[in-house]
Amino acid sequence: MTAGIDEPDRRGRTGLDRVGRDLTGNDDVRVREVELLSSDWYVLRRTTFDMRHRDGHWSTEQRETYDRGNGATVLLYDPDRRTVLLTRQFRFPAYVNGHPDGLLLEAAAGLLDDDDPATAVRREAEEETGHRVGELTHVFDLFMSPGSVTERLHFFAGPYGSGTRQTDGGGLADEGEDIEVVELGIDEALAQVGTGIVDAKTVLLLQWAVLAGPFAR
């Protein structure tokens, strides 16, 4: 008996080795085997498949995929004051890969879990920033690291103001979150892209905001 395959893992999942076996959308890819390498909080698989190349020959390939579920993110903005509401929190993967202190400025975000994207992003925005988001604009859906991570991220934007604030935010202490809420002018935020703001989803939302969103000229 293997956790995540024929008995539940610690999140209650089984059959994790069957994901991807029934794919039929690409005639040039034939999945042969899916191996479950890890199913702790997230899921790591190694998939063996045959692939037909553009010159017609077939080869057998292997890829490892990291499945953390899909997520959603939202840029909170005040069009009158020309500000955005971001968060600052410690990200160990960034810290271990060269970020000076691991504290990243980001748009509020989180995993969908069992919710639809809009419900999930409202939940995460309120937990992290303390603001209850009403109207949402769906911006786009993107694969953020398609070479190895399966996650598709749903991007939203929504207005905030004094009337949307419910709590001080800060995240969920029982999940180890310690989140600072940071308000910046849109011009100041853009000026920090690549230096003070190095989170990809946040950069994309800021650029959308001035090119086609609430701060477009």
MARZAZA-673383 format. One record per residue: x, y, z of N, C-alpha, C, O in turn. Coordinates in steps of 0.2 Angstrom, whole numbers, padded with zeros to 4 digits, always signed. Example, Ala and Ser with C-alpha at 12.3 -4.5 7.8 and 13.67 -1.06 7.14 Angstrom:
+0066-0028+0039+0062-0022+0039+0066-0016+0039+0071-0017+0042+0064-0011+0035+0068-0005+0036+0064+0000+0039+0067+0006+0040
END
This chain:
+0004-0006+0000+0000+0000+0000+0004+0006+0000+0009+0007+0004+0003+0011-0005+0007+0017-0005+0002+0023-0004-0003+0024-0008+0004+0027+0000+0001+0034+0002+0000+0038-0005+0005+0039-0008-0006+0040-0006-0007+0044-0012-0009+0040-0018-0011+0042-0023-0008+0033-0018-0010+0029-0024-0016+0024-0022-0021+0025-0024-0015+0020-0017-0020+0015-0015-0022+0016-0008-0027+0012-0006-0019+0021-0004-0022+0023+0002-0021+0030+0003-0016+0033-0001-0025+0033+0007-0025+0041+0007-0018+0043+0010-0015+0041+0014-0016+0049+0006-0010+0052+0009-0012+0057+0015-0018+0057+0017-0008+0061+0017-0010+0065+0023-0015+0071+0021-0018+0074+0026-0017+0072+0015-0022+0076+0013-0028+0072+0010-0033+0075+0008-0028+0066+0011-0034+0061+0010-0034+0060+0002-0040+0057+0000-0029+0060-0001-0029+0059-0009-0027+0052-0010-0022+0049-0007-0030+0049-0015-0028+0043-0018-0028+0043-0026-0031+0048-0029-0025+0038-0029-0025+0038-0037-0021+0044-0040-0022+0046-0046-0016+0046-0036-0012+0052-0039-0008+0050-0044-0005+0054-0048-0007+0043-0045-0002+0041-0051-0006+0040-0057-0004+0038-0062-0013+0042-0057-0017+0041-0063-0018+0048-0067-0020+0048-0073-0015+0053-0064-0016+0060-0067-0012+0060-0073-0006+0059-0073-0015+0062-0079-0011+0062-0085-0012+0056-0090-0010+0057-0096-0014+0051-0087-0014+0044-0091-0019+0045-0097-0018+0041-0102-0024+0048-0096-0030+0048-0101-0030+0055-0106-0035+0056-0109-0024+0058-0106-0024+0064-0110-0024+0062-0118-0021+0057-0120-0028+0066-0121-0030+0064-0128-0029+0070-0133-0031+0070-0139-0028+0076-0130-0028+0082-0134-0022+0083-0139-0023+0087-0144-0017+0079-0139-0011+0080-0143-0010+0073-0146-0007+0069-0142-0011+0072-0153-0009+0066-0156-0002+0064-0156+0000+0058-0157+0002+0069-0155+0009+0068-0155+0012+0066-0148+0018+0066-0148+0008+0066-0143+0011+0064-0137+0006+0058-0134+0000+0058-0134+0010+0053-0132+0007+0047-0129+0010+0045-0123+0016+0043-0122+0006+0046-0117+0008+0044-0111+0009+0037-0109+0004+0033-0111+0015+0035-0107+0016+0028-0106+0016+0026-0098+0013+0021-0097+0018+0030-0094+0019+0028-0087+0019+0035-0083+0022+0040-0085+0015+0035-0077+0015+0040-0072+0018+0037-0066+0014+0033-0063+0023+0040-0063+0026+0037-0056+0025+0043-0051+0026+0049-0052+0022+0041-0045+0021+0046-0040+0028+0046-0036+0030+0041-0033+0031+0051-0036+0038+0052-0032+0037+0055-0025+0040+0053-0021+0032+0059-0024+0031+0062-0018+0024+0064-0017+0021+0067-0022+0020+0064-0012+0014+0066-0011+0013+0069-0003+0009+0066+0000+0017+0073-0002+0017+0076+0005+0011+0082+0005+0005+0080+0005+0013+0088+0005+0008+0093+0004+0006+0094-0003+0000+0095-0005+0011+0094-0007+0011+0095-0015+0013+0088-0018+0015+0084-0014+0012+0088-0024+0013+0081-0028+0018+0082-0033+0018+0086-0037+0023+0077-0033+0028+0077-0038+0028+0070-0041+0027+0065-0039+0027+0071-0048+0026+0065-0052+0032+0065-0058+0035+0070-0060+0034+0059-0060+0038+0058-0066+0034+0054-0071+0032+0048-0070+0033+0057-0077+0029+0054-0082+0034+0053-0088+0038+0056-0090+0033+0046-0091+0036+0044-0097+0031+0044-0102+0026+0042-0102+0033+0047-0108+0029+0048-0114+0033+0048-0120+0038+0049-0121+0029+0045-0125+0032+0045-0132+0030+0052-0136+0024+0054-0135+0034+0055-0139+0033+0061-0142+0035+0061-0150+0041+0059-0151+0031+0063-0154+0033+0064-0161+0035+0071-0163+0032+0075-0161+0041+0071-0165+0044+0077-0167+0042+0080-0173+0038+0077-0177+0044+0086-0175+0041+0090-0181+0044+0086-0187+0041+0087-0193+0050+0083-0187+0052+0079-0193+0049+0072-0193+0051+0069-0198+0045+0070-0189+0041+0064-0189+0044+0058-0185+0040+0053-0184+0050+0059-0182+0052+0053-0178+0050+0054-0171+0048+0059-0169+0049+0048-0168+0047+0047-0161+0053+0046-0156+0058+0043-0158+0052+0049-0150+0057+0048-0145+0053+0047-0139+0047+0049-0138+0056+0044-0134+0053+0043-0127+0056+0048-0123+0062+0048-0122+0052+0052-0119+0054+0057-0115+0052+0056-0108+0047+0052-0106+0055+0059-0103+0053+0059-0096+0053+0066-0093+0057+0070-0095+0047+0068-0090+0047+0074-0086+0045+0074-0079+0040+0070-0078+0047+0078-0075+0045+0078-0068+0040+0084-0068+0042+0090-0070+0035+0083-0065+0030+0089-0064+0028+0090-0056+0027+0085-0053+0028+0096-0054+0027+0098-0048+0020+0101-0047+0018+0106-0051+0015+0097-0044+0008+0099-0044+0006+0102-0037+0006+0099-0032+0005+0109-0037+0004+0112-0030-0004+0115-0031-0006+0118-0026-0007+0113-0036-0014+0115-0037-0014+0122-0041-0008+0125-0042-0020+0124-0043-0020+0131-0046-0021+0136-0041-0023+0135-0035-0020+0143-0043-0020+0148-0038-0024+0154-0041-0026+0154-0047-0024+0159-0037-0027+0166-0040-0024+0172-0036-0022+0171-0031-0023+0177-0040-0020+0183-0037-0024+0189-0039-0028+0189-0044-0024+0195-0035-0028+0201-0036-0024+0207-0035-0021+0207-0030-0024+0212-0039-0021+0218-0038-0027+0223-0035-0032+0224-0039-0026+0225-0029-0031+0230-0026-0029+0237-0028-0023+0238-0027-0033+0241-0030-0031+0248-0033-0036+0253-0031-0042+0251-0030-0034+0259-0030-0038+0265-0028-0037+0269-0034-0032+0273-0035-0042+0270-0039-0041+0274-0045-0041+0281-0043-0037+0285-0047-0044+0284-0038-0044+0291-0037-0037+0293-0034-0035+0298-0035-0035+0289-0029-0028+0291-0026-0022+0288-0030-0017+0289-0028-0024+0284-0035-0018+0281-0039-0014+0277-0035-0008+0278-0035-0017+0273-0031-0013+0268-0026-0014+0261-0028-0020+0259-0030-0010+0257-0025-0011+0249-0025-0009+0247-0018-0005+0250-0015-0013+0241-0017-0012+0238-0010-0008+0231-0011-0011+0227-0014-0002+0231-0008+0002+0225-0009+0003+0222-0002+0001+0225+0003+0007+0216-0002+0009+0213+0004+0016+0212+0004+0019+0211-0001+0019+0211+0010+0026+0209+0010+0026+0204+0015+0024+0204+0021+0029+0198+0013+0030+0192+0017+0036+0188+0015+0039+0189+0010+0039+0184+0020+0045+0180+0019+0043+0174+0014+0039+0170+0015+0048+0174+0009+0047+0168+0005+0054+0164+0005+0059+0167+0002+0054+0158+0008+0060+0155+0009+0063+0153+0002+0069+0153+0001+0059+0150-0003+0062+0149-0010+0066+0154-0013+0071+0153-0016+0064+0160-0012+0067+0166-0015+0073+0168-0011+0079+0169-0013+0073+0167-0004+0079+0168+0000+0084+0163-0001+0090+0166-0001+0083+0157-0002+0088+0152-0003+0091+0153-0010+0096+0150-0011+0088+0156-0014+0090+0157-0021+0093+0164-0023+0093+0166-0028+0095+0168-0017+0099+0174-0019+0095+0180-0017+0098+0185-0017+0089+0180-0015+0086+0186-0013+0089+0188-0006+0090+0184-0002+0090+0195-0005+0094+0197+0001+0091+0195+0007+0094+0193+0012+0084+0196+0008+0081+0194+0015+0075+0190+0014+0072+0188+0019+0073+0188+0008+0067+0184+0007+0060+0187+0008+0055+0184+0007+0060+0194+0009+0054+0198+0010+0052+0200+0003+0055+0205+0001+0047+0198+0001+0044+0200-0006+0038+0204-0006+0033+0203-0002+0038+0209-0010+0032+0213-0011+0028+0210-0016+0030+0209-0022+0021+0209-0015+0017+0205-0019+0010+0207-0019+0008+0210-0014+0006+0205-0025-0001+0206-0024-0003+0200-0020+0000+0195-0020-0009+0201-0017-0012+0196-0013-0014+0190-0017-0016+0190-0023-0012+0184-0015-0013+0178-0019-0014+0172-0014-0012+0172-0008-0016+0166-0017-0016+0160-0014-0019+0154-0018-0021+0155-0024-0019+0148-0016-0021+0142-0019-0029+0142-0019-0032+0145-0015-0032+0139-0024-0039+0139-0025-0042+0134-0020-0047+0135-0017-0038+0129-0018-0041+0123-0014-0047+0121-0017-0047+0119-0023-0053+0121-0014-0059+0118-0017-0064+0124-0020-0069+0122-0022-0061+0130-0020-0065+0136-0022-0064+0137-0029-0059+0135-0032-0069+0141-0032-0068+0144-0039-0063+0150-0038-0062+0152-0033-0060+0152-0044-0055+0157-0043-0057+0164-0040-0054+0166-0036-0063+0166-0042-0066+0172-0039-0067+0172-0031-0065+0176-0027-0070+0166-0029-0071+0165-0022-0064+0165-0018-0063+0168-0013-0060+0161-0021-0053+0160-0018-0049+0167-0017-0046+0168-0012-0049+0171-0022-0045+0177-0022-0048+0182-0017-0045+0186-0014-0055+0182-0017-0058+0186-0012-0056+0184-0005-0055+0188+0000-0056+0177-0004-0054+0175+0003-0047+0177+0005-0045+0179+0010-0042+0176+0000-0035+0177+0001-0034+0185+0002-0030+0187+0006-0038+0189-0002-0037+0196-0001-0039+0198+0006-0036+0203+0009-0044+0196+0008-0047+0198+0015-0042+0195+0020-0041+0199+0025-0040+0189+0020-0035+0186+0025-0029+0190+0025-0026+0192+0030-0026+0192+0019-0019+0195+0019-0020+0203+0020-0015+0205+0023-0024+0206+0017-0024+0213+0017-0030+0216+0022-0029+0222+0024-0035+0212+0024-0040+0215+0028-0046+0218+0024-0051+0220+0027-0045+0218+0017-0050+0221+0013-0055+0216+0010-0053+0211+0007-0061+0218+0010-0066+0213+0007-0068+0216+0000-0070+0221-0001-0066+0212-0005-0066+0214-0012-0073+0213-0014-0076+0208-0013-0076+0218-0018-0083+0217-0021-0082+0216-0028-0081+0210-0030-0082+0221-0032-0082+0220-0040-0075+0217-0041-0070+0220-0039-0074+0212-0046-0068+0210-0048-0068+0210-0056-0073+0209-0059-0062+0212-0058-0061+0211-0065-0056+0205-0067-0051+0205-0064-0058+0201-0071-0054+0195-0073-0049+0198-0078-0051+0200-0083-0043+0197-0077-0038+0200-0081-0035+0194-0086-0036+0195-0092-0033+0189-0084-0031+0183-0088-0029+0177-0084-0028+0178-0078-0027+0172-0087-0025+0166-0084-0018+0164-0087-0018+0163-0093-0013+0162-0083-0007+0161-0085-0004+0155-0082-0005+0154-0076+0000+0151-0086+0005+0146-0083+0011+0150-0081+0015+0153-0085+0013+0149-0075+0019+0154-0072+0026+0150-0073+0031+0154-0074+0026+0144-0073+0032+0140-0074+0031+0133-0077+0032+0128-0074+0029+0134-0084+0027+0128-0087+0032+0122-0089+0030+0117-0091+0038+0124-0087+0043+0118-0089+0043+0113-0083+0045+0107-0084+0040+0115-0077+0040+0110-0072+0034+0110-0067+0033+0105-0064+0031+0116-0067+0026+0117-0062+0019+0117-0066+0018+0121-0071+0014+0113-0063+0008+0113-0067+0003+0119-0066-0002+0120-0069+0004+0123-0061+0000+0128-0058-0002+0133-0064+0002+0135-0068-0009+0134-0064-0012+0139-0068-0014+0145-0063-0018+0143-0059-0012+0151-0065-0014+0156-0060-0019+0161-0063-0018+0163-0069-0024+0162-0060-0030+0166-0062-0029+0173-0059-0028+0174-0053-0028+0178-0064-0027+0185-0062-0033+0189-0062-0037+0189-0066-0034+0193-0056-0039+0198-0055-0037+0205-0053-0031+0206-0051-0041+0210-0054-0040+0216-0051-0047+0218-0048-0052+0217-0050-0046+0222-0042-0052+0225-0039-0051+0231-0035-0045+0232-0033-0056+0236-0035-0055+0242-0031-0055+0241-0023-0058+0236-0021-0051+0245-0020-0052+0245-0013-0052+0252-0010-0051+0257-0014-0054+0253-0004-0055+0260-0001-0056+0259+0006-0056+0254+0009-0057+0265+0010-0059+0264+0017-0065+0260+0018-0065+0257+0024-0070+0260+0014-0076+0256+0015-0075+0249+0014-0080+0245+0016-0070+0246+0011-0069+0239+0010-0065+0236+0016-0064+0230+0016-0062+0240+0020-0057+0237+0025-0062+0234+0031-0066+0237+0034-0060+0228+0032-0064+0224+0038-0059+0223+0044-0061+0223+0049-0053+0221+0042-0048+0220+0048-0041+0223+0046-0041+0226+0041-0036+0221+0050-0030+0224+0049-0026+0219+0044-0020+0220+0042-0029+0213+0042-0026+0208+0038-0020+0205+0041-0020+0204+0047-0015+0203+0038-0009+0200+0041-0008+0192+0039-0003+0190+0041-0014+0189+0037-0013+0182+0035-0016+0178+0041-0018+0181+0046-0015+0172+0041-0017+0167+0046-0011+0165+0050-0007+0161+0048-0011+0166+0056-0006+0165+0061-0005+0157+0062+0000+0155+0062-0011+0154+0062-0010+0146+0063-0007+0143+0056-0006+0137+0057-0006+0146+0051-0003+0144+0045+0004+0147+0044+0007+0146+0039+0006+0150+0050+0013+0153+0050+0014+0159+0046+0020+0161+0044+0008+0162+0044+0009+0168+0040+0010+0175+0044+0007+0175+0050+0014+0179+0042+0016+0185+0045+0017+0191+0040+0022+0192+0037+0011+0193+0038+0011+0197+0032+0010+0205+0033+0005+0207+0037+0014+0209+0030+0013+0216+0031+0009+0219+0025+0011+0217+0019+0005+0223+0026+0001+0227+0021+0004+0233+0019+0006+0237+0023+0006+0234+0013+0010+0240+0010+0006+0243+0005+0004+0240+0000+0005+0250+0005+0001+0254+0000+0007+0258-0003+0011+0261+0000+0006+0258-0010+0011+0262-0014+0007+0265-0019+0002+0263-0022+0010+0271-0021+0007+0274-0027+0009+0270-0033+0014+0267-0033+0005+0270-0038+0006+0266-0044+0013+0268-0048+0017+0263-0050+0015+0274-0048+0021+0276-0051+0027+0274-0047+0032+0271-0049+0026+0274-0040+0032+0271-0036+0032+0264-0036+0038+0261-0037+0027+0260-0037+0027+0253-0038+0030+0251-0044+0034+0247-0044+0029+0255-0050+0032+0253-0056+0039+0255-0056+0043+0251-0059+0041+0260-0052+0048+0261-0052+0052+0256-0048+0058+0256-0049+0049+0252-0044+0052+0247-0040+0052+0240-0044+0055+0235-0042+0049+0240-0050+0049+0233-0054+0057+0231-0055+0060+0235-0058+0059+0225-0054+0065+0223-0055+0070+0224-0050+0076+0222-0050+0068+0228-0045+0073+0230-0039+0069+0228-0032+0070+0223-0029+0064+0232-0030+0060+0231-0024+0055+0226-0026+0052+0223-0021+0052+0226-0032+0047+0221-0033+0050+0216-0039+0051+0218-0044+0050+0210-0036+0053+0205-0041+0049+0199-0041+0051+0194-0044+0043+0199-0039+0038+0194-0040+0034+0195-0047+0031+0200-0048+0034+0189-0050+0032+0189-0057+0025+0191-0058+0023+0195-0062+0020+0188-0054+0013+0190-0054+0012+0197-0053+0007+0200-0056+0015+0200-0048+0014+0207-0046+0016+0211-0052+0013+0216-0054+0022+0210-0055+0024+0214-0061+0019+0214-0066+0018+0219-0069+0017+0208-0068+0012+0207-0073+0006+0211-0072+0003+0215-0076+0003+0211-0066-0003+0215-0064-0002+0222-0064-0006+0226-0066+0004+0225-0062+0006+0232-0062+0006+0234-0069+0004+0240-0071+0009+0230-0073+0010+0233-0080+0003+0233-0084+0002+0237-0088-0001+0228-0082-0008+0228-0085-0012+0234-0083-0015+0237-0086-0011+0236-0076-0014+0241-0073-0013+0248-0077-0018+0252-0078-0007+0249-0080-0005+0255-0083-0006+0255-0091-0007+0260-0094-0006+0248-0093-0007+0248-0100-0015+0247-0102-0017+0250-0108-0018+0243-0098-0025+0242-0100-0030+0242-0095-0036+0242-0095-0028+0243-0089-0032+0243-0083-0034+0250-0080-0035+0255-0084-0035+0251-0073-0037+0257-0070-0033+0263-0071-0035+0269-0070-0026+0262-0072-0022+0268-0073-0020+0269-0080-0015+0273-0081-0023+0266-0085-0021+0267-0092-0023+0274-0094-0028+0277-0092-0018+0277-0098-0019+0284-0100-0022+0284-0107-0024+0289-0110
END
